[in-house]
Amino acid sequence: MPQTLFLKPFISPSSINFSQQNVPVSPLDANLKVHRRVGVICMGMLAPRKFMQKRRKVELFKDAADEAEKKNWRRLMNQIEEVGSAVAVLRSERTRGQPLPKDLVLGTLVRLKQLKKWNVVSEVLEWLRIQSWWDFNEMDFLMLITAYGKQGDFNKAEKVLSFMNKKGYAPSVVSHTALMEAYGRGGQYNNAEAIFRRMQSSGPRPSALTYQIILKLFVEANKFKEAEEVFMTLLDEEKSPLKPDQKMFHMMIYMYKKAGGYEKARKLFALMAERGVQQSTVTYNSLMSFETNYKEVSKIYDQMQRAGLQPDVVSYALLINAYGKARREEEALAVFEEMLDAGVRPTHKAYNILLDAFAISGMVDQARTVFKCMRRDRCSPDICSYTTMLSAYVNASDMEGAEKFFRRLKQDGFVPNVITYGTLIKGYAKVNNLEKMMEIYDKMRVNGIKPNQTIFTTIMDADGKNKDFDSAVVWYKEMESCGFPPDQKAKNILLSLAKTADERNEANELLGNFNHPKNEPGINGLSMSVDEEDDDDVDDDDNDDDDVDVDEDGDDNIYGDGDGDDNEDDAEETIACSGKEDELIFFNGDHQQSQEGLHTLQTVDL
């Protein structure tokens, strides 16, 4: 299909003509030229963009009084950050027992709420509650119960609501919604649902925020049927107490993604237009995250642009990821360059996705260039970045370079994790160096790191190929004894290693395939290995580094806080080291730009 991505031409006309001319060219020569072009293009990334350069901020003040007030405010917030206790700082601001200015207290609470420091918000409110000079009113109670709700402290939220009832405050949708959320965040989903049902039947009447939160809680608890039932009621114009908004549609699209109902998600996307619900960049990002084929991702990206929406860092990262998986490194790099030219600041995950695109193909020089750019652009590489860079050496079968980089990783202060060790183990297995493979395995165990299923499968495959079938069986049983039920990949590999009739019988007994034909060689007569089946991934289960999840809870989230001022941060670190593959699709609906975290893809935090 025709290219649908609006990009600047990064490939020279001569290189385009090269691909179009009907001149016989050897595959090896063509491959060298492609890698040479990518190498030249990659160097262009080192050209600094003005918007990425560190600038000294110049703050303008109305007058001297305004300057003094803002500087005092900044000093106060810095002290709270340093001390870690807002109460201690506020107490020190009181002079001779005089009450604190109301504007100062309220301003501090609002700012802490914006920063989502709910534990500090509750600390300040608990302190104010016992201060004689402060009139602790209904709004303060509502903010306190909301703070407990955000923390999932349903016990304290219950006590506050009970006290409010004793004081004669009328039942409030805010307080009930906060208690419902407290139960949900505390894992008490049935209690949260009970409050919601009671609000539906006897009041107070649920608000749009109430519906947003209950849908989120249902999806978190995998109560898809209940979520769909509530949403369908909202779609029924005769019965619906209110119209479903954009956030509700986004949550349901996420739910269908989580449940694997792609067609339903597409229909819901179309229904948004029919119902006049505005589609945003986040909406299109959610659809892009469903697709695995780069052509389909590019098609949705183009559709988003035609709708007049500006791609955000998540949009670019999803497209880069799709090209990287397809081993189309030039297109992946071109999209990254386009993102920089558009003035969109890349996140850790965006850099790591591009890094992975080159690492998959073992393009070490290009991967090193991306690695340098991360430092230049103040996206300091993390353990996932280092592990991905290490995999570039491994996929290039450069184990000497991999060992040097592994030492550098430790020299730079990072502690190798199971995925890092698994990358080296995979590398030595790939070059059939079983002695070094086991040396790395032993070091990992000495350092207190337990192997995962992929490491067991890799060693089983290597031993079976280079030693004998019995060695593979030993590792297969070791995998089971360590609490890892062998997956289909491990079973397939064990079958492929069985060469004789007796070995096939033993393999089938281990796998429970008692009706398997005794003389069937392996799987349709084909040999299967870890490298053949999964050459692109360091670890399918623990390092979904080619998956751009749309994080549920981070800035890669669809939603901010229900009250509009919660901007989600702290998404999962790059390359989905958490392995939560289906939890990365939604980004802050209020802010289309990214705040660190594609990562991640946690549940939509309202």
N, C-alpha and C positions, 0 to 999 in steps of 0.2 A: 504494500500500500504506500501511497506517497507520504513523504515526511511531513509531519504536521506541526513540528516544533518551530517556533519563530526564533531563529538563532542567527548570529553573525557568522559569516563564512570564515571558519578558522583554518580550512584546508585550502591550500593554494590552488589556483586554476590548473597548474600543471599536474598536480596530484589528482585532481578530478578527471582531467583528460586521460591520465594514466589508467584510471579505472574504466573509462569509457571506450578507449581504443581497442580494436580487435587485433592486438599484437600479442602473439604468444609469449607468455612470461612464466618462468618456472615458479611453482608455489613457494619455494624457499626464498627466491629473490623478492617476490611480492611481499612475503612476511617481513623480510628485513626492511623493505621500504616503508611498510605501514608502521613498524616500530620506530623507524627513524623519524617519520612525520610526527608521531605522538611525542617523541622525545623533544623535537623542536617546539611543538605547541606547548608542551608542559613547561618549558623554560619561561614562557610568557607569564606564567602564574607568579613568578618572582617580582614582576613589576608591581610596585605598591599602588594601591588605590587610595585616593585622598580620603575617602570616608572611613577607611580602615586605620588611618594614622591617628596616633594619640594627639589630641589637641587640648590645650589649656582652656577650660571653660571660663568665659567672662560673664559675670553675673551683674545685672543692672538693678539699681535700687531707685525707688521713687525719691527718697530724701534720706537724711541722716537717721531719722527715727525708724524708717523702714529697714535700713541697713542694720541698725542695732537689733531690731526685733528678729530679723531673719538669722543673723549670726548667733544670737542667743538661742534661738530654736535649734539651729544646727548643733550647737554645743551640747544642748540638753539631750538630743537624740544620740549623739556620739557617746555621751556618758552612759546612757542606758545600754547601748551596745557593748561598751567596755565592761561595765559593772555586771551586766546580765540581770539586773533587777530594776524595774522601773520605779517600784515603791521606794527603794533606798534613795534614788536620785530625786524623786519628787519630795520626799521628806526633807532632804537637805536643802531644797529650794524654799522651804518655809522659813520665814524670819520672825523671831520673837512670838511664835505661836499664832501668827497671822495666817488666815486661810489662803490657799493658793488661788490665783485668778482662775475663774471658771473657763475662760478661753484657753488657758494653758493646759488644764486638765482634759477638756474635751478634744483639743487639738492633738494631744498625746494619744488619747484613745483612738481617735480616727486614724492617725498615722500607723499605730500598731495594728489596727484592724486591716488597713491597706496592705501591710507587710505580712498579714496572716500569722502574726505572732499571738495566737489565741490564748496560749498559756500565760503570756504577760498581760493580755487584756483582762483575763479573769483574775490575775493577781492584783492588778490596780483596782478593779471593781470591788473585790473582796475587802481591800484596804479602805476604800471610800465608804463602804457600807457601815463601818464602825467609827467613822469620823463625824464628830458632832457638828462640824462646820459645813458638811456637805449634805444637801438635800437629796437623798437617794430615792429617786422617783420610779415610776413605772418603766420609763425608757431605759433606765439603768438596769432594772431587773431583766428586761427583754434582751439587752445586750449581754448580760451575764449568762443567761440561759443559752443564748446563741453561742457564746464562747465555749460553754461546756459541751454543747452539741457538736461543734466543730472538732472538739477533742475526743468525742465519743465517750465522755464521762456521763453516762445516763443516770448514775446514782445521784450526783450533785444536781443534774438538771431536774430530776424528779423532786428533790428537796426544794429547789427554788420555785418550781411551779406550785408545789403544795403550799409554800409560804405565801405566794401571791394570791392563791385562792383564799387563804385565811384572812389576808389583808383586805379582801373584798374586790380585788381587781377582776374585771370582766374577762372571761375566757378570750384569748387572743389567738388568731391564726399564726402569729409570729412565734408565740411560746410553744404552741402545739407542734408546729413544724420543726422548731428547734429540738424538742424532745424526741420527735420522730427520727430526726437525723442523728441524734445522740445514740439512740438504740441501734440504728443502722451502722454507724461507725464503730459501735461497740460489738458488732457481730450479732446483735439480737434482732434479726430480721423479722421474726414473727411478731415481736412486740411492736416494731416499727409499722408493720402492716396493720396491726390491730388499731393503733392510733389513727392511721389513715382511714380505715374503714369507719371508725367512730366519727371522724370528722365529716365523712361523706353522709352518714346517716343522721347525726344529731348536731353537727357543727363543732367549732366554727368552720365555715365553708372553706374548703381548700383553695389556696391561691395558685397562680401559675408556678410559683417557686415550689409549692408543696408537691405539685405534680412532677416537676422536674426532678426533685429529690427522690420521690418514691419510685419513679421510673429507673433512676440510677441505682437505687438500692435493690430493686427487683433484678436488674441486670447483673449487679455484683453477686447476688445470691443465686444466679442462674435460674431465677423464677421467670423464665421467658414467657410462659403462658399467661401469668398474672400481668406482666408488663404489657403484653399485646392486648389483653382484655381491657386494661385501663386506657390504653392509647386508642383502641377502636371506639370506646365510649366517647372519647374526646372528638373523634372524627365524625360521630353521629350528630349532625347539626340539630336534630330535634331533642336529643337527650343531653347533649354536651353542655356543661356549666360554663365552659369557655373554649376558645379556639386553641388548638395546639400551636405552639410557637416554634421558632427555628430550633431552639435548644432541644425541645422534645423530639422533633424530627431527627436531629442529629443523634440523640441518644438511641432512638429506635434503629437508625441505620447502623450504629455501632453494635447494637444487640444482634441484628441479623448477621453482621460480619462475624461476631463471636460465635453465633450458632451455626454459621456456615450457610445461611440463607441468602446467597448473593442475589438471586432473582427478585426476592422480596425487597431487598435493599434498593435495587434498581427501580422497582415500581414505586417505592416510597419517595425516591428522588424525583420521579416524574410527577408524583402527587403533590409535591411541594409547589411546583409551578402551577398546577391546576388550582390549588387552594390559595394561590397568591402569597405563599410564604417565601420570603426572599432567600435565594440560594447564595451562599457565600463561598469564599475560597476554601473554607473548612469543609463545606459540603463536597466540593469536587475532590479535595484531598482524601476524604473518606472513600470515595469511589476509586480513586487511583490506587489506594492501598489494597483493594481487593484483587487487582490484576497482577498477574505474573509475567505476562507478555509485554515486552517493551512497546510494541506497536499499539496495543490497547491503552497503555498508560499514556503514551504520547498523544493518542487520539483524545482522551479525556482532558489532558493538559491543554490541547488546542481548543477544545470546546469551552473550557474555562476562560481562555483569553478572548474568544469570540463573544462571550457573555459580558465582556468589559471588566473582568475581575483581574486584579494583579496577583501573580503568584507570590507566595511567601516562601520562607526558607524550607518549610515542609514540602511544598509543591516541588521545588527544585530537587530536594533530597530524594523524594519518591521517584522522580524521573531519572536522576543519576543512578539510583539503586537498580532500577529496571534495566538501564543500559549496562551497568556493571555486571549484573547477573547474566546478561546475554553476551558478555565478553566483547562489548562494543565500547572500548575504552575511549576512542576519539570522541564519540557522541557524549559519553559521560563527562569528559573534560570540557567539551564545548558548552554543556549545560552549566557546569560549575562556573566557567568564565562568564557566561551570560548572567548568572546570578550576581557575580561581583560587579559587572558593568551596570546592572540594574540598581546597584546600591544596597543590595540585601546582604546583611552581615551573616556569614556562615556560622553555624554552631559547631560544637564538638562532633555531633553525630554527622552533620553534613560533610565535614572533613574526613571523618572516619569511613564514611560510605565511599567517597572518592578514593581514599587510600585502599580500601578493600577491592575496588574495581580493578586497580593495577595489581594488587597482591594476588588475586585469584589467578591471574595469568602469569605470575612470576616476573612481572616487569619491575625489577628492583630499582632501576635508576629513576623511573617515573614516580614510584612510591616514595623514594627518598626526597624527591622534590616536593611532594605534597606534605611530607613530614616536616620539612624545613618551613614551608609556608604556615603551618600551624603555629610554630613558635613566633614567626614574624608577626602574625595577625593576633597575637595574644590569646590563642587557643592552645594553651599548653597541653601537649600530648599526655594522655592518661594511660593506665595499664592496658586498656583495650587498644589504644593506638599502637603501643609498643608491640603487643601481641600480633596485631594485624601486620605491622611492618615485619615482624619475625616470620610470619607466614609467607610473605613475599619471597624471602630467601629460601624457605622450605619448598615452595612451589617452583622455584627456579633450580631446585636440587643443589643449591649452594650451601652446604651444611657448614663449611668453614665460616662463611659470612654469617650464617645463622648463629653459630656459637659466639662469634665476636659481638653480635648485636645482643645476644642473651646476656653476655657479661656487662655490656653497656647499660642494659635495662636495670640490672642490679646496682651498678655504679651510680645511676641517676636516682636511686632511692626507692625504686619500685620493688615490690615483693611479688615474685611470680605466682600465679594462681594455677588451678588445675588446667585451665585452657592453655596457658602459656606452656606448661610442661607437655600437655597433649600435642601442641604444635610441634615441639621438638621430637617427641616420640614418633609422630606421624612422619616427620622428615627422615629420620633414620630408618624407619620401616620401609619408606619409599625407596631408599638406596640400598636396602637389604643389609644394613649394618646392625645386626641384632645385638652385638656386644654393647655398642653405644646406646642403642634403644633401651636395653635393660639397665644400663648405668644411669640414664636419665630417670627411668622409672624408680630405681632404688633411691636416688636423691630426693625425688618427690615424696616418697613414703617417709624418708628420714626427716623431712621438713614438716611432717604432720599433715600432708595433703592427701586425701583419699582419692583414688582414681574414679573416674566416671565410666559410664557404659561405653562411650566411644573409645576411650583408651583401652579398655579390655578387648573390644572388638578389633582394634588396630593390632594389638599384640597377638591376639589369637590368629588373625589372618597372616601376619608376618611369620609366626612360628610354624603354622601349618604349611606355608609355602616353602620355607627354607629348612625345616626339620622334618616333622612327620605329622600324621593325622592325630596321633595320641597327644602330642604337645598342644595341638589346637583344642582337643577335648578338655585337657587340664585347665586351660584358660576359660573355656566355656563354662565349666563347672565353678571356677573361681568367681566368675561374673555373677552366677546365680547365688553363690554363698555370701557374696558381699551385698546382697539385697537389690540386684539389678536384673529383673526378669529379662532375658534376651529378647530384643525386638526382632522384627522381620529381617532387618539387615544382617544381624548376627546369625540368625537361623539360615539365611540364604548362603552366607559365607561358609558356615560349617558344612552345609550340603555340598557346596562347590569344592571343598577340600577333600571330600570323601571320594577316593578313586576306585577302591576295590569293593566287591559286593559286601564283604564283612563290614567295611568302614561305612558303607551306605546304610546297612542295617543298624549299626550302632548310632549313626547320626539320626536316623528316623526314630529310633527308640528314645533318644534324648529329646527330640522335638515333639514326640507324641504322635508322629505320623505312622500309625500302625498299619494303615491301609496303603501306604506309599508303595508303588511298584519296586520290587527289590533290585531290579537291574537298571533302573533309570539313573543315568549318570548325572548327578548334580541337578541343576535347574535347566531343563531342556538341553542338556549337554553343554551348557555354557559355564565357564568359570567366572566367578564374581569375586571382586576384591574391594577393600575399602577405598582404594584410590580410584577404581573404575566407577564405583557407585557414588562416591562422595568426594571427588577430588577438589571441589571448590570450598568446602567448609572444614574449618579446624575441628568443629564439633557440632553436629547437628542439633544435639539436645541442649548443650550448655552455652553455645556461642552462636546464636543466630545472627551472625554478623552481616549476612547480606539481607536481612529483613529490616525494612524501615517500618517499625510498628508505629502506630499513631498512639502515643502514650495517652492513657486515660486520665492520669492524675497530674501530669505535668503541663508545661506550657505547650506541649504537643497535644494539648487537650482541646476538645471542642469548647469546653465551657470554662468560664471564670466563676467566681462566686455568684450565687443567686442574687445577691444584692448589687452585683455589678462592679465591685471593686476588688475582687479576688483574682489576681492574675497569676496563673499557675506557673510555678518554677520547678526546679529540681526534678527534671525528668530523668529517666534512666540514663546511665552513662552510655557512651558511644557503643556502636556495634552491638547493641542489645545483649550485653554481657549477662543480663539477668535471665535471658532465655524466655522471656514472656512474649512469645511471638505475636499473639493476637491482641496485645494490649498497647497499640500505639497509633491509634487512628485519629485521636481527636485533640485539637489544639484550642487554645483560648479563643472563644467565639467573639470576645470583645476586642481582641487585639490580634490582627491577622499576622503581624510580624512575630517571629519566634523569640522566645526568651529561652535560653538554653534548655533544650531538650526535645528533640525528636523523640527523647527518649523518653516519653515515654510515656508511647505508645503507651498501670495503676488505673483506676476507673475514673470516669469524668468527675472532676471535683467541682461541686457547685458552691 
